[in-house]
Amino acid sequence: NIEQITHFCGVDSSTHNPYADNDQNTFCKYRSTWDVIKSHADFAAADPDSLPNPIKPVFRLVQAKAYDQIVVVIDVSSSMTQQRRLEKVRQAAHLFLNALPEDRKSG
């Protein structure tokens, strides 16, 4: 949960795990948050000890670009006949597809 974030990793080397399987390592080439921040021209000369303590991070959520096409796959095995599962899944898929913006392709 983003509200639980209280500090940036990497201000000291003990707080960043470059081996963790997470988006930070994937998208930032295994660099810590602080390494990414200080590589920006606005912070290149900044010393973490000279910044206000504690640093209160401000985050802006950005949604990744949506895929151009959505594919709905429905299980039609015999187990789906129990308790009207197939009917319910088809209804849910229909509602989902109808809720898509008109410019989205689906199949």
C-alpha positions in Angstrom: 0.0 0.0 0.0 1.5 3.3 -1.1 0.4 5.1 2.2 2.8 2.8 4.1 5.9 4.1 2.3 7.9 6.2 4.7 11.4 6.5 3.2 13.4 6.0 0.0 15.7 2.9 -0.2 19.3 3.4 -1.0 20.2 6.5 1.1 22.5 4.0 2.7 23.4 0.8 1.0 21.8 -1.4 3.6 18.2 -0.5 2.7 18.1 -1.6 -1.0 17.9 -5.2 -2.1 19.0 -5.3 -5.8 18.1 -9.0 -5.9 14.4 -8.5 -5.0 11.9 -9.4 -7.7 10.1 -6.1 -7.8 9.2 -3.2 -10.2 11.8 -0.9 -8.8 14.6 -3.3 -9.8 13.0 -4.2 -13.1 12.3 -0.7 -14.3 15.3 1.0 -12.8 18.0 -1.5 -13.7 18.5 -2.7 -10.1 19.2 0.8 -8.8 17.8 2.0 -5.5 15.2 4.7 -5.4 17.8 7.2 -4.1 20.2 6.3 -6.9 17.4 7.0 -9.5 16.4 10.3 -7.8 20.0 11.6 -7.5 20.7 10.8 -11.2 18.1 13.5 -12.1 19.6 16.9 -12.8 17.5 18.5 -10.0 19.2 16.3 -7.4 22.6 15.4 -8.9 24.5 17.5 -6.4 22.3 16.7 -3.4 23.6 15.1 -0.3 21.0 13.0 1.5 22.3 14.3 4.9 21.6 17.9 3.8 17.9 17.3 3.0 15.2 18.0 5.5 14.7 15.2 8.0 12.6 13.2 7.6 12.0 13.4 3.9 8.3 13.0 3.2 7.9 11.4 -0.2 5.2 12.6 -2.5 4.0 10.1 -5.0 2.0 10.4 -8.2 0.4 7.2 -9.5 0.8 6.7 -13.2 -1.1 4.0 -15.0 0.9 2.0 -17.6 -0.3 2.2 -21.2 -3.1 -0.2 -21.7 -2.8 -3.0 -24.2 -4.4 -2.4 -27.6 -6.4 -5.6 -27.5 -8.1 -7.6 -24.7 -8.7 -11.3 -25.0 -11.3 -13.0 -22.8 -10.7 -16.8 -22.3 -13.5 -18.8 -20.8 -13.3 -22.3 -19.3 -16.0 -24.4 -21.0 -15.1 -27.7 -19.4 -17.7 -30.0 -17.9 -17.0 -28.6 -14.4 -18.4 -25.3 -15.5 -21.9 -26.7 -15.8 -22.1 -27.1 -12.0 -24.0 -24.3 -10.2 -24.5 -22.5 -13.5 -20.8 -21.4 -13.5 -20.6 -21.1 -17.2 -23.7 -18.9 -17.4 -22.4 -16.7 -14.6 -18.9 -16.4 -16.3 -20.5 -15.5 -19.6 -22.6 -12.8 -17.9 -19.6 -11.4 -16.2 -17.6 -11.4 -19.5 -20.4 -9.6 -21.2 -20.6 -6.9 -18.5 -16.9 -6.5 -18.6 -16.7 -6.2 -22.4 -19.6 -3.7 -22.5 -17.9 -1.6 -19.9 -14.8 -1.1 -22.1 -14.2 2.2 -23.8 -15.4 2.2 -27.4 -11.9 2.6 -28.7 -10.7 -0.7 -27.1 -10.6 -3.9 -29.2 -11.6 -7.2 -27.6 -11.8 -10.7 -28.8 
